[in-house]
Amino acid sequence: MSVFPDSPITCKAPLVTVIGAGNVGRTLTQRIAEKNLADVALIDVVEGLPQGIALDLIEAQGIELHDSQIIGTNNYADTAGSEIVVITAGFPRKPGMSRDDLIQCNAKIVAEVTKKAFEYSPNAIFVVITNPLDVMTYVVWKMTGLPPQRIMGMAGVLDSSRLQTFIAMELGVCTADVSTLVLGGHGDLMLPLLRYCTVRGVPITELMDEATIERLVERTRNGGAEIVKLLQTGGAYFAPASSASLMVESILRNQSRLLPAAAYLNGEYGLHDIFLGVPCRLGCRGVEHILEVKLTDEERKALHVSAKAVRSNVDVALVGL
Ligand code: TXD
């Protein structure tokens, strides 16, 4: 028997469910816990996997000094009442594969896990990570029928962070001093807005020649593939988990951060009925506002090309569901 039979106060921390205990899911769980953002329910279809990861993470709690509870489970009842559900379940790319090669297999997985999680957390905000990102975000929205402001996809923060890193490396400046903005679909059709990329407010176009900028943009476009090729098995997960935790933090703490996320467009940027990467203010209600930045004709055209590709993939994804 404990000498402390009852704890004096019963305060409940917010609960975040992370679906998929693979590389991204487990790293995100670690980030959320170690930043003391919330308790985490980590769920996977593989028995023992989320339980093992959760136990391993919690065994570091006394060293990392956080207060978050982490449970690993195969049972959706344990995810009940989550404020945020993050979906990472699905297959990652293999070398040579594009994100779009994952459409049908991941759509089935994402649809299934969304329905189960939604049953237990009907008021949650859903953050989607599984690829192809913009398409899977649409699938989650369709499966829940929630107001679209409560659904978003993580890609723009990662793409912007990759470009930020490459610019800082090239110029030899502190990464934190570089500010970048990448819109559009996650993948080859992402649209870096170079006019809005700065080093402490100085546009990068004044600091680098066109050829250098184009090389860094190309590396950003291929940022995921570059890591897939190096790792040979699986894809990137540290930077993706950091990116998702930034979004989770802005929502849970109602920070109103302006972050690029795949959000539902209903006329913004001249696009309708599609989730696509745009700058969003993220707070406790989800996507609270979409910022429409001024685009040149060329940028607008590129955004619409990106949207067209996403839309035709959405049609493919929805067929089998
Ligand atoms: O920017 C982005 N949005 C991305 C997206 C950045 C990085 C990774 N991105 C995508 O996330 C990637 O292409 C994959 O589609 C997902 C997950 O990537 P991760 O690297 O974490 O894949 P893993 O390690 O293979 O983990 C997937 C887990 C694994 O443990 C499976 O058992 C689990 O998903 N899984 C399921 N869990 C629950 N329920 C079902 N049905 C299920 N099926 C698989």
Boltz pocket constraint, residues with backbone or C-beta under 6 A from the ligand:
constraints:
  - pocket:
      binder: B
      contacts: [[A, 19], [A, 20], [A, 21], [A, 22], [A, 23], [A, 24], [A, 25], [A, 43], [A, 44], [A, 45], [A, 46], [A, 88], [A, 89], [A, 90], [A, 91], [A, 92], [A, 93], [A, 102], [A, 106], [A, 109], [A, 112], [A, 113], [A, 128], [A, 129], [A, 130], [A, 131], [A, 132], [A, 133], [A, 154], [A, 155], [A, 158], [A, 186], [A, 234], [A, 235], [A, 236], [A, 237], [A, 240]]
      max_distance: 6.0
